[in-house]
Amino acid sequence: MDIQKLKNILIRHEGLRLKLYVDTMNKQTIGVGRNLDDVGITFEEAEYLLENDIGRTQAACRDNFDWFENLTDNRKMAVIDMVFNMGLGKFFEFKKTIAYIEQGDFNAASEEMLNSAWSVQVGARAKELSEMMRNE
């Protein structure tokens, strides 16, 4: 069977949507008719999406912060986790945290991370990332 031909037929019949939509049966759907309500995604698909999201987030950090590549791996992971969680635009609002990271004052950056509404919202996540920032 010609899989590419079948893909083309299914795309033509189902459509291709890269954002979530509600189909004619009132089911949350994405891609080429993937019924998320009933089928969901597999663990492997979730990992694939996560790897792509990590790559995109890491690239955004590299592109927007000259200091990013000079961080230790744990500090990079802390920044990536924060940007992943809140988005780059919201992370830019952490002006003091960013300034302290840029200056290499990781204790102060860690404190600023905890001194935020985000910290209250995410709780233990903020504490863990703050420690990663403080302790390499």
C-alpha positions in Angstrom: 0.0 0.0 0.0 1.2 3.5 -0.8 1.2 5.1 2.7 1.9 8.6 1.3 -1.2 8.3 -0.9 -3.3 7.2 2.1 -1.9 10.2 4.1 -2.9 12.6 1.4 -6.4 11.1 1.2 -6.9 11.3 5.0 -5.5 14.9 5.1 -7.9 15.8 2.3 -10.9 14.2 4.1 -10.1 15.0 7.7 -8.2 18.2 7.2 -5.0 19.1 9.0 -5.2 21.4 12.0 -2.1 22.2 14.1 -4.1 23.6 17.0 -6.8 22.0 19.1 -10.4 22.2 17.7 -13.8 20.7 18.4 -14.9 18.4 15.7 -18.5 17.8 14.4 -19.0 15.1 17.1 -18.0 17.7 19.8 -14.7 15.9 20.4 -11.4 17.7 21.1 -9.3 17.0 18.0 -5.9 17.9 16.6 -3.7 17.1 13.6 -5.4 14.8 11.1 -8.5 13.9 13.0 -6.8 12.7 16.2 -9.6 12.4 18.7 -8.0 13.5 22.0 -11.1 12.8 24.1 -11.3 9.1 23.2 -7.8 8.2 21.9 -5.5 10.8 23.5 -1.8 10.3 22.7 0.7 7.6 23.5 3.6 7.9 25.9 6.0 7.9 23.0 4.0 10.7 21.3 4.1 12.7 24.5 7.9 12.2 24.8 8.3 13.3 21.1 6.3 16.5 21.8 8.3 17.1 25.0 11.7 16.7 23.2 10.5 19.2 20.5 9.3 21.6 23.1 12.6 21.3 25.1 14.6 22.0 21.9 12.4 25.0 21.0 12.7 26.4 24.6 16.4 25.9 24.8 16.9 27.6 21.4 14.8 30.5 22.6 16.9 30.8 25.7 20.1 30.7 23.6 18.8 33.3 21.2 17.6 35.7 23.8 20.2 35.6 26.6 23.9 36.0 25.9 24.7 34.5 29.3 22.7 31.3 28.8 25.4 29.2 27.3 27.8 30.0 30.1 25.5 28.6 32.8 26.1 25.2 34.4 23.8 22.5 33.2 21.6 22.7 36.4 21.2 26.4 35.9 20.4 26.0 32.3 17.7 23.4 33.2 16.3 25.8 35.8 15.9 28.6 33.2 14.5 26.2 30.6 12.0 24.9 33.1 10.8 28.4 33.9 10.6 29.4 30.3 8.8 26.2 29.4 6.3 26.7 32.2 5.5 30.4 31.8 6.7 31.3 28.3 9.5 33.6 27.2 7.3 36.7 27.4 6.4 36.1 31.0 10.0 35.1 31.9 11.2 38.5 30.5 9.2 40.1 33.4 11.6 38.5 35.9 13.9 41.5 35.3 15.8 41.3 38.6 16.2 37.5 38.3 17.6 37.9 34.8 19.9 40.7 35.8 21.3 38.7 38.8 21.9 35.7 36.5 23.6 37.9 34.0 25.8 39.3 36.8 26.6 35.8 38.1 24.8 36.5 41.5 23.0 33.2 41.6 22.0 33.5 45.3 20.2 36.7 44.6 18.7 35.3 41.4 17.4 32.3 43.5 15.8 34.7 46.1 14.1 36.7 43.3 12.7 33.5 41.8 11.1 32.8 45.2 9.9 36.4 45.6 7.2 36.2 42.9 3.6 35.3 42.3 4.9 32.5 40.1 6.6 30.9 43.1 3.3 30.9 45.0 1.5 29.4 42.0 3.9 26.6 41.3 5.0 25.9 44.9 7.6 23.0 45.2 8.6 23.5 41.6 9.9 27.1 42.4 11.7 25.8 45.4 13.5 23.1 43.4 14.4 25.4 40.6 15.6 28.1 43.0 17.9 25.5 44.6 19.2 24.5 41.2 20.0 28.1 40.5 21.7 28.7 43.8 23.7 25.5 43.9 24.8 24.8 40.3 
